[in-house]
Amino acid sequence: MKVLLIGRTGQLGGDLIRNNPGHDIVAPSRDELDIGNRGEIDAAIDGCRPDVVINTAAFHNVPLCETDPESAFRINCTAVRDLAVACRKVDARFVNFSTDYVFGGDQRTPYAEDDRPQPLQMYGISRVAGEYAAQASAPEHAVIIRTCGLYGRSGAQSKGGNFVDKRLRDARNCTSLEMGCDQVVSPTSTEDLSRAVWQLIENRRLSGGIYHLVNEGECNWYEFTRAIYEIAGLPVEVLPVDRGGMSGEMRRPLYSVLGNKKARAMGVVMPHWRDALERGLTGPRG
Ligand SMILES: NC(=O)c1ccc[n+]([C@@H]2O[C@H](COP(=O)([O-])OP(=O)(O)OC[C@H]3O[C@@H](n4cnc5c(N)ncnc54)[C@H](OP(=O)(O)O)[C@@H]3O)[C@@H](O)[C@H]2O)c1
């Protein structure tokens, strides 16, 4: 298949390229294709004529979305609409990503794909809007993959590195730190996610709609941090702190574990988060 991949310098984009099972990937840089520019989207898709467009780009610095909602909506919603329309015109599959932050966090069992979104902050609101925009513009072509807590070899640039990188950096500067125990999540390695994305795309039964793809199991950030130091053999004391899901004035969901119900039914199975973390910390990084 011919694949147009957006976000090649990102965590997921980088691993999609590394784990490419043999497709013909065209991966323009952000300078060549800025998804905030509709003309550039149309020119790229018209010129490339892909079978699949995978967009891993997003405006996903959560606090920044509160102060700059215009940019959040431009990239997370309007650009997603523009990509979906361009894909429909050339009959290309459109794969876009979304987030666990579309949910409100009232549940205590994993969210299914058809559970009702109830975002708590501008980031989540802009992502739900993007999901609707893609589905309204190209219902047959748009595949939306919600995921959570990504970490990969190339740390998320826009966030100053991923969670695992930051904790390893912390270990160089302190012997004790506080970590939130109030948010239960599904931390997910982009190594595993990228492989699952390719499996999903190659599956003949894939149809338009929403899918969840996260590493199996659940934990809070305090438990995840303890696991990082335990596996890496770093003597850092981790103290649990409960902020009730608040970051300043902004609310985050207290529980946003996703259930991979639809992908699992199609034979796409994700490893447990602890197994993924062990492989991530003992394998090659950088
Ligand atoms: N990271 C998480 O914890 C998390 C959680 C849930 C969902 N997700 C979603 O999963 C997807 C992949 O996340 P990720 O962590 O791999 O992201 P990432 O590491 O931040 O990478 C984003 C990529 O998109 C590019 N990009 C950003 N804005 C762009 C624009 N306007 N036009 C073209 N390219 C642009 C970036 O280029 P530059 O390098 O030039 O900035 C980078 O290559 C995103 O949709 C994200 O929101 C992530």
The ligand as an SDF file (V2000), in Angstrom:
LIG
                    3D

 48 52  0  0  0  0  0  0  0  0999 V2000
    1.6730   11.4330   23.7390 N   0  0  0  0  0  0  0  0  0  0  0  0
    0.6430   10.9690   24.4350 C   0  0  0  0  0  0  0  0  0  0  0  0
    0.7390   10.7050   25.6240 O   0  0  0  0  0  0  0  0  0  0  0  0
   -0.6770   10.7250   23.7350 C   0  0  0  0  0  0  0  0  0  0  0  0
   -1.7850   10.2800   24.4720 C   0  0  0  0  0  0  0  0  0  0  0  0
   -2.9910   10.0530   23.8030 C   0  0  0  0  0  0  0  0  0  0  0  0
   -3.0800   10.3010   22.4440 C   0  0  0  0  0  0  0  0  0  0  0  0
   -1.9820   10.7420   21.7550 N   0  0  0  0  0  0  0  0  0  0  0  0
   -2.1110   11.0170   20.3250 C   0  0  0  0  0  0  0  0  0  0  0  0
   -1.3300   10.1060   19.5600 O   0  0  0  0  0  0  0  0  0  0  0  0
   -0.8270   10.7780   18.3830 C   0  0  0  0  0  0  0  0  0  0  0  0
    0.7040   10.6280   18.3270 C   0  0  0  0  0  0  0  0  0  0  0  0
    1.2830   11.2180   19.4740 O   0  0  0  0  0  0  0  0  0  0  0  0
    2.8710   11.3580   19.6520 P   0  0  0  0  0  0  0  0  0  0  0  0
    3.1380   11.3050   21.1250 O   0  0  0  0  0  0  0  0  0  0  0  0
    3.5790   10.4350   18.7180 O   0  0  0  0  0  0  0  0  0  0  0  0
    3.0920   12.8600   19.1630 O   0  0  0  0  0  0  0  0  0  0  0  0
    4.4890   13.6750   19.0520 P   0  0  0  0  0  0  0  0  0  0  0  0
    5.6230   12.8200   19.4730 O   0  0  0  0  0  0  0  0  0  0  0  0
    4.2790   14.9900   19.7100 O   0  0  0  0  0  0  0  0  0  0  0  0
    4.6220   13.8830   17.4680 O   0  0  0  0  0  0  0  0  0  0  0  0
    3.7500   14.7280   16.7540 C   0  0  0  0  0  0  0  0  0  0  0  0
    4.2610   14.8370   15.3340 C   0  0  0  0  0  0  0  0  0  0  0  0
    3.3720   15.6810   14.5980 O   0  0  0  0  0  0  0  0  0  0  0  0
    4.1340   16.7350   13.9970 C   0  0  0  0  0  0  0  0  0  0  0  0
    3.2980   17.9230   13.9140 N   0  0  0  0  0  0  0  0  0  0  0  0
    2.8310   18.6840   14.9340 C   0  0  0  0  0  0  0  0  0  0  0  0
    2.0780   19.6870   14.4470 N   0  0  0  0  0  0  0  0  0  0  0  0
    2.0730   19.5600   13.0970 C   0  0  0  0  0  0  0  0  0  0  0  0
    1.4820   20.2940   12.0330 C   0  0  0  0  0  0  0  0  0  0  0  0
    0.7540   21.3970   12.2610 N   0  0  0  0  0  0  0  0  0  0  0  0
    1.6680   19.8590   10.7480 N   0  0  0  0  0  0  0  0  0  0  0  0
    2.4120   18.7590   10.5060 C   0  0  0  0  0  0  0  0  0  0  0  0
    3.0170   18.0270   11.4670 N   0  0  0  0  0  0  0  0  0  0  0  0
    2.8530   18.4390   12.7490 C   0  0  0  0  0  0  0  0  0  0  0  0
    5.3360   16.9140   14.9010 C   0  0  0  0  0  0  0  0  0  0  0  0
    6.3620   17.5780   14.1980 O   0  0  0  0  0  0  0  0  0  0  0  0
    7.5130   18.3860   15.0040 P   0  0  0  0  0  0  0  0  0  0  0  0
    8.4940   17.3520   15.4510 O   0  0  0  0  0  0  0  0  0  0  0  0
    8.0480   19.3050   13.9730 O   0  0  0  0  0  0  0  0  0  0  0  0
    6.8220   19.0890   16.1440 O   0  0  0  0  0  0  0  0  0  0  0  0
    5.6580   15.4560   15.2270 C   0  0  0  0  0  0  0  0  0  0  0  0
    6.3350   14.8540   14.1430 O   0  0  0  0  0  0  0  0  0  0  0  0
   -1.3160   12.2150   18.4980 C   0  0  0  0  0  0  0  0  0  0  0  0
   -2.5500   12.3690   17.8530 O   0  0  0  0  0  0  0  0  0  0  0  0
   -1.5290   12.3760   19.9840 C   0  0  0  0  0  0  0  0  0  0  0  0
   -2.3720   13.4200   20.3630 O   0  0  0  0  0  0  0  0  0  0  0  0
   -0.7980   10.9550   22.3710 C   0  0  0  0  0  0  0  0  0  0  0  0
  1  2  1  0
  2  3  2  0
  2  4  1  0
  4  5  1  0
  4 48  2  0
  5  6  2  0
  6  7  1  0
  7  8  2  0
  8  9  1  0
  8 48  1  0
  9 10  1  0
  9 46  1  0
 10 11  1  0
 11 12  1  0
 11 44  1  0
 12 13  1  0
 13 14  1  0
 14 15  2  0
 14 16  1  0
 14 17  1  0
 17 18  1  0
 18 19  2  0
 18 20  1  0
 18 21  1  0
 21 22  1  0
 22 23  1  0
 23 24  1  0
 23 42  1  0
 24 25  1  0
 25 26  1  0
 25 36  1  0
 26 27  1  0
 26 35  1  0
 27 28  2  0
 28 29  1  0
 29 30  1  0
 29 35  2  0
 30 31  1  0
 30 32  2  0
 32 33  1  0
 33 34  2  0
 34 35  1  0
 36 37  1  0
 36 42  1  0
 37 38  1  0
 38 39  2  0
 38 40  1  0
 38 41  1  0
 42 43  1  0
 44 45  1  0
 44 46  1  0
 46 47  1  0
M  CHG  2   8   1  16  -1
M  END
$$$$
